[in-house]
């Protein structure tokens, strides 16, 4: 009986001390980064605040509305994480207004982060193209940083 209590105590202490840190949550920003889009005035080239912006993205199964944001100078947009080499993004200034389509082409590189976060994608060789048939409301685009490793730098400028 004495040995049984000792064995149970050792097992309990072993279980107690074997519990490590909480690796289930990826909360330090180590996941797949999103693309940062900023806005400029087409005439002056200066930063512009957009009163309202509606964004939709085609992730391969049709357009998904990302919703409306108001009074913004930039927005982060998640790109596709499958094997597709591009993502189509649609921009509108009003709910039922004209829509501009931008195709973002890229190559991806996978990086292992941790057991909780898994693998993240880094996007490289970004090349954005504005569909010439949809130049309202976005008049033109300018390239920013041509790779995405985090969400700090602007990758695409939309000129309104």
Buried (B, 14 or more C-beta within 10 A) or exposed (E): EEEEEEEEEEEEEEEEEEEEEEEEEBEEEBBBBBBBBBBBEEEEEEEBEBEBBBBBBBBEEEEEEBEEEEEBEBBEBBBBBEEBEBBBBBBBBEEEEEBBBBBBBBEBEEEEBEEBBEEBBBBEEBEBEBBEEBEEBBBEBEEBBBBBBEBEEBBBBBBB
